[in-house]
Amino acid sequence: MKILVFNGSPKREKSDTMCITRAFLAGMEAAGVQEVKVITAVDQHVEYCTGCFACMHNGGTCIYDDDMKGILEEILRSDLLIFSFPLYCYGMPAPLKAIIDRILPLSKMTMEKVGDRYEHVGQADYSHLKYLMICGCGFPNSRQNFEPAVSQFKLLFPCDHTIITVPESPMFNAPEAAVVTGPRLELVKEAGRQYAEDGVIAPELLSAICSPMIPEEVYARIVNGQA
Ligand SMILES: Cc1cc2nc3c(=O)[nH]c(=O)nc-3n(C[C@H](O)[C@H](O)[C@H](O)COP(=O)(O)O)c2cc1C
């Protein structure tokens, strides 16, 4: 299985969210997965999509000749796309969104009705692809926080998606929080192993991973310097 990871954090390797993603990958690697490539969104030269739709009419060639050409080739060579990003203003950070917009050449202008909505028809059959979203955030609450990013991801990748959202994620880079982040990362590693072996994560495990690590009032007091 070839895995392509998009690190959407402008903090690159120092990303809180990448702590979660690295634990997930460690679990997958323990289950035998070997081919992992990481693309750091903020380091790519990716022009903004201008919305000219040339790519959709001409068989998939963008007017820009930039890093997106290689990224699209990597996507087509992959079996699993992992989007690792921090929640920014209830969505994904701009460098990653720029890449997502530029995935347009993989679709044709032709629309088809799927269920009760319309989708563009693909330039090819991408049904072998699976999609995983790993999203960290700074607030302790998941509700009224992650929903826009989760909805967007489900609409972008309606088939074969798995979504991991973890609140209080700055704790992953706080050594003093290791007593709670260590066990959480072990759960994430187990999720990676399950996903590599079965293609799914047990619902109870997923729910435990997505829950706050410490009570939200305690977290807020620590962040506010009142602890
Ligand atoms: C511009 C900006 C917008 C943010 N928006 C949100 C938000 O909507 N909800 C939230 O819980 N945290 C928000 N955060 C906090 C980050 O998600 C949090 O610090 C996260 O741990 C950063 O992860 P990273 O280290 O992987 O980049 C925001 C941070 C920044 C810099």
Ligand as a Chemical Component Dictionary entry (heavy atoms), coordinates in Angstrom:
data_LIG
# 
_chem_comp.id                   LIG 
_chem_comp.type                 NON-POLYMER 
_chem_comp.pdbx_formal_charge   0 
_chem_comp.three_letter_code    LIG 
# 
loop_
_chem_comp_atom.comp_id 
_chem_comp_atom.atom_id 
_chem_comp_atom.alt_atom_id 
_chem_comp_atom.type_symbol 
_chem_comp_atom.charge 
_chem_comp_atom.model_Cartn_x 
_chem_comp_atom.model_Cartn_y 
_chem_comp_atom.model_Cartn_z 
_chem_comp_atom.pdbx_ordinal 
LIG C1  C1  C 0 -4.958  31.024 12.127 1  
LIG C2  C2  C 0 -5.372  29.984 13.132 2  
LIG C3  C3  C 0 -6.697  29.591 13.193 3  
LIG C4  C4  C 0 -7.092  28.629 14.134 4  
LIG N1  N1  N 0 -8.409  28.240 14.173 5  
LIG C5  C5  C 0 -8.792  27.312 15.090 6  
LIG C6  C6  C 0 -10.141 26.876 15.150 7  
LIG O1  O1  O 0 -10.998 27.267 14.356 8  
LIG N2  N2  N 0 -10.483 25.998 16.120 9  
LIG C7  C7  C 0 -9.567  25.497 17.025 10 
LIG O2  O2  O 0 -9.945  24.707 17.890 11 
LIG N3  N3  N 0 -8.271  25.842 16.951 12 
LIG C8  C8  C 0 -7.852  26.738 16.009 13 
LIG N4  N4  N 0 -6.535  27.085 15.912 14 
LIG C9  C9  C 0 -5.549  26.424 16.789 15 
LIG C10 C10 C 0 -4.773  25.284 16.070 16 
LIG O3  O3  O 0 -5.657  24.383 15.441 17 
LIG C11 C11 C 0 -3.922  24.534 17.100 18 
LIG O4  O4  O 0 -2.949  25.415 17.611 19 
LIG C12 C12 C 0 -3.268  23.285 16.540 20 
LIG O5  O5  O 0 -2.778  22.511 17.634 21 
LIG C13 C13 C 0 -2.105  23.610 15.612 22 
LIG O6  O6  O 0 -1.697  22.384 15.030 23 
LIG P1  P1  P 0 -0.342  22.229 14.214 24 
LIG O7  O7  O 0 0.782   22.326 15.227 25 
LIG O8  O8  O 0 -0.471  20.851 13.626 26 
LIG O9  O9  O 0 -0.252  23.293 13.188 27 
LIG C14 C14 C 0 -6.122  28.051 15.007 28 
LIG C15 C15 C 0 -4.769  28.448 14.906 29 
LIG C16 C16 C 0 -4.396  29.417 13.990 30 
LIG C17 C17 C 0 -2.944  29.823 13.925 31 
# 
loop_
_chem_comp_bond.comp_id 
_chem_comp_bond.atom_id_1 
_chem_comp_bond.atom_id_2 
_chem_comp_bond.value_order 
_chem_comp_bond.pdbx_ordinal 
LIG C1  C2  SING 1  
LIG C2  C3  SING 2  
LIG C2  C16 DOUB 3  
LIG C3  C4  DOUB 4  
LIG C4  N1  SING 5  
LIG C4  C14 SING 6  
LIG N1  C5  DOUB 7  
LIG C5  C6  SING 8  
LIG C5  C8  SING 9  
LIG C6  O1  DOUB 10 
LIG C6  N2  SING 11 
LIG N2  C7  SING 12 
LIG C7  O2  DOUB 13 
LIG C7  N3  SING 14 
LIG N3  C8  DOUB 15 
LIG C8  N4  SING 16 
LIG N4  C9  SING 17 
LIG N4  C14 SING 18 
LIG C9  C10 SING 19 
LIG C10 O3  SING 20 
LIG C10 C11 SING 21 
LIG C11 O4  SING 22 
LIG C11 C12 SING 23 
LIG C12 O5  SING 24 
LIG C12 C13 SING 25 
LIG C13 O6  SING 26 
LIG O6  P1  SING 27 
LIG P1  O7  DOUB 28 
LIG P1  O8  SING 29 
LIG P1  O9  SING 30 
LIG C14 C15 DOUB 31 
LIG C15 C16 SING 32 
LIG C16 C17 SING 33 
# 
